[in-house]
């Protein structure tokens, strides 16, 4: 009887590995390409795109590269480099996408046109954030499909071409979720805290490493309940919604980064259609 139970448990574990969920493919700037790799069945291949290591996941008998596509990418044929004992190129196509505009009015003019002291701080903080986004941690037990980190309506979608007080700025690199101040923010999947801080534009911020170059960022928090190197489980509270940094009201700005590329977080949520 014990042997039978153990055998059934092993079957369930094997089925769980083979049935791993993937984010939704969207081969557009700011999207995610899912590219099948010509790799040996039992050898974990490694892949790179634009000099950044790429997530590789086994599903069934096949290997797939999960590739983040930068917002500035031009449509056409792109290639990733694959190594699994040999070195070869694998191509995928990127199609065009036009994102809508968003015009916002910010009362604090320094948040639109920072002074020299602010710019020095911003450059220092950018280096810290980019170091977290470029972090790589090998993890074969990855969860590339997330739960929403806070309950609330999606107020500003990814990729919006933004204008602050009439001045053009970089496109929106995350997803804004409107929620009352103090609402709990939960880790959408297991991970490790790679950075926390109070930043000029982002306010109180947490960055979580989920493995294989998949990093999530949480901004404008009222307060932070975790520390760097904390190991998190899915659903664990990491802080509360606030309105620190450059904001027009309380909300969570949630960014998802894949191979050091900010991509649409909605592609990592369960498809509700």
N, C-alpha and C positions, 0 to 999 in steps of 0.2 A: 504493500500500500504506500509506504514512504517513497519507494522508488518511483511509483506511478505519479505521485504528487510532484516529485522533483522533476520528472520528465515533462509534465504539463507546464510547470513553472518555466523550464528552459524554453519550451515552445513559445510561451507568451513573451519572454524576454527577446527571443529571436524575432518574433513578429513585430515587437515594438521597434527594434532597430530597422527592420525592413520597411516599416510603415511611417518612417519619420516624415513629418510635414515640412513643406518648403514654402517660402514666401511666394506671393503671386508674381509671375513674370510680367515685366513691362519694359520692352526694349526701347526706351525713350530717355532723353537727358533727365537725370534725377530718378531714373527707374532702376530695375534690377533685371539682369539677363541671367537665365538659367541655361548653362551650356553643357551638354553631355561631352564627356572626355573619353578619348580612345585609350583607356588604361587597362592594365591587367587586373583581373578580378580581385586578387587579394593584396595588391600593392597600392598603398595610399599615395596617389599622385599629388604633386605640388604645382600650383599655378600662380602666374603673375599677370597683372594688367596695369599698364602705365606705371611700371616699376613698383607697384604695391602687391604684396602677397594677397591671394584671393582665397576665400572660403571654399573648401571642397568637401562634399558630403556624399556618402554612399547611400544609395536607395535601391534595394533589391540587389541585382547583379551588376548595377551600373554606378558610375561615379559622375557627379555633376559639380561644375564650378558655379558658385553663386556670386555674381559680379555686380558691384555697384557702379553705375554709370554717372559720371559728373554732369552737373547741370549745363556746363559749357560745351559739352560734346557735340560735334558736328554729325549729322546723319550720314550713314554709309556703312561700309564694312570695317569692323574692328577685329583685332586679334588678341588672344591671350597666349602666353607661353606656358607650356606644360612640360613638367619633368617627372618621369617615372622610370628612370633608368636610361631613357633617351630624352632628347629635347625636340619638341615639335610645336607648331603653331596651330591653333584652332580658331576659326573665324565665327563671328556672329554679326548680325545686322542691327543697326540702330536707326530708328525712324524719328522723324521730327515731332516736336510737340510745342505748342504755343501756350504759355501760362498767362493767366489774367493779371491785371494790374490791381494794386491796392494802395489807396491814399490814406495816410494817417496824419493826425495833428498831435505833435508832442509839445507840451507846455514848457518843459525844461530844454532851453535851446542848446545847452552843452551836450545833451544826448543826441543832438542832430549835428552840431558843429563843435566837437571837443576842442579845448584849448591845448596848448603845448604840454602842460603837465598831464592832462588827461590822455593825450596821445602816447606819452611815454608809458603810462600805466597800461593802456590798451595793448601796446606792442608786447609788453612783458606777459600780460595775461594770455595773449594769443599764442605765444610760444608754449605756455603751460597747457592750454587746451589742445593744441595741435599734437603735443607729445602724447597726450592721453588718447587722441583719436588714432594715432599711428601705432598704438600698443598692439602687440601680437601675443596671444596665449593659445597654445595647442589645447584643443578641447574636443573630444570626439562625442561627448554627451551634450551636444549643443541643442538649444531650443530656438530655431529660427522663426517660430510663429509666436507672437506675443498676445498678451491681454492688454487692454487699455489701462494706462497707469493711473488715471483718475476719472471719475464719473463726471460727465458734462458734455455739452454740445461742442462740436468741432467748429471753432470760431474763425480760424485762419488756416487755410490749407497750405501744403507744401508747394514751393515753386512760385508763389505770387511775386510779381515784379513790383517792388515796394517803392513808395515815395513818402518821405517824411517831410512834412511842412513844404511840400511841393518839390523837394529835392530827391533825385533818383538815388537809390541805394541798392545794395546787393539783394538778389532774390531771397525770399523767405526759405530758410534752410531746415525748417522743421514743421511741426504741426501744433497749432495752438488749441488748447482745450479750456474752455471757459468753466470756471468753478468758483464757488465762494471761498473767500480767504479762510484758511485753516482746514480745508478739505484734505484728507489723507492722500498722499502720493505713494503708490505701491510699485515695487519692482515687477516689470511685466514678464520676467523670466529669471532663472537663477543666474548669478554672476558675482563678480568681485568689484568692489569700489576702487577705481583707479585714481580718482581725484575729487576733491571738493574745494569750494572757495567762494568768495564774494567778488564778483567781477563787475567792471564798469557797466557794460551793456546787459549782461546776463543776470546780474544780481546773484543771489545765493544759488549755487549750482552744484549738481552731483553728476559724475560720469561713471557708468558701470560697464565693465568688460564682460561680455557674455561668451567670449572665445572666438578664435579664428577671425579676428579683425572686426567683429560685430560689437560696436560700442554704442551705448545710448546716453543721451544727455538730458538733464532736467533743469530748467532755468526759472528764475523769478520767484523762487521759493521763499516763504515766510521764515521758515527755519529748517535746519537740516538735522536729521536724526541718526545719521550714519557717519562713519569715519573711513578714511583711506585704508584699504586692505581688508575691510569687512567682507566676509563671505555671506551672500544673500540667497535666500530662497524665494521662489516665485510668490508674489503677493505680500512680501514683507514691506512694511511702511518705511520709506526712506526720508520722509519729511512732509511738509504741509504747503499747500498752495498759498502764494503771496503775490506781492506786486513790487518786488525789488528790481532794480536795474531800469532799463528803458521799457516802460509799459504804459498803457492807457487804462488799465484796470486789472483786477486779480485774474490770473490764468496761469496755466502751465504751458511753457514752450518745451516741446518734446522733440529731440532730434535723434535720428538713427543714422549711424555711420557704418559703412561696409567697405572694406579695403580702403580706408581713409577717404571715403567719399560720402557726402551727405546725400541720403536718398529718401524717397517718400515713405514715411512711417506707416501709412495706411496699407502698403503692400505686405506688411508683416502682421497685420491683424486678420483674424478669421474672416473669410468672405461671407458677408451677410445677405448677398443677393440670392 
